[in-house]
Structure formats: structure tokens, C-alpha cells
Amino acid sequence: MPLAWGEESRLLSEKSAVLLPRGRPRKNGAKSPSMLKRSLLILLEFDRAERRELKHSAAIGEAVAVIRSKYPDLRVSETAVKRTLAEWMPRNRETAYLAREPENPDKMYRLDGRDYRVIVSLYVGPRQVYPRINQKIPRNSTL
């Protein structure tokens, strides 16, 4: 039976006529450990830039520049930083994750007979609220 145009690429092999679903394969939410490391490094560098009191967009650009200089093999862009921030510090939640440098980065920890080093400390806490300067104040307010 002849195949329609473009349909031959959907065949698993010529021996078995099993059609593969179109599009990108689903991962069902699974992420590699390198993605976690990348996310934590992005959060760490963004937090450093924000602590220098840079504006949001400048802090994103600074985080990208620092990560690219420290880790040239790690692919990161401003869009990736924005997506990571949206995942770890969403606007519609009260809690957020904050990445900071460990207090003692050279200290080694022994777990299950293996030595580990802490590269990032992750904290969970309330999300920072940045009130608008030009927000409208209700008339019955006592401010």
C-alpha cells in the first residue's frame, strides 16, 4: 500500500508498519540533573545582580553575561532566564525559591560514603513584593 507524502518518516522501520506520533516526543515532566544545575545557577546570578540594585531587565542581562563568562559550554539566554524565573519565582504564588552562595563553599560533606560539595544553597520563603510608586490610593485610606 503506498504511503502518503511525508508519511514514510513516521514509520518506525520498514519491517514493522507501526506509525510514530507526529511532533516532538513527550518527556512527561522529566528533566535532567543538568537542567536543575542550570536553573540554580541562573537563580544565583540573578539574585547577585538584584542585590546590586539593578533593575529587573538589567539584572537579567547581567545574569546572562556572568553565566556565559563563567560557563561557556552552558547555553543560556535572556529568554531562558525569564523562563527560569517564571518557574521558580512565579508572580501568582506567595512563596518563592532563592538561591544564594553557600556559607562555606570549600567544605566537603560526606553522605553514603561519598564526598559532596555544596555549590548553591536554596531557600524557600515569601516572594518579594515591589509596590508601585504610582499606585492609586483609595479615598478612604488613612495614608
Secondary structure, 3 states (H helix, E strand, C coil): CCCCCCHHHHECCCCCCCECCCCCCCCCCCCCHHHHHHHHHHHHHHHHHHHCCCCHHHHHHHHHHHHHHHCCCCCCCHHHHHHHHHHHCCCCCCEEEEEECCCCCCCEEEECCEEEECCCEEEEEECCCCCCCCCCCCCCCCC
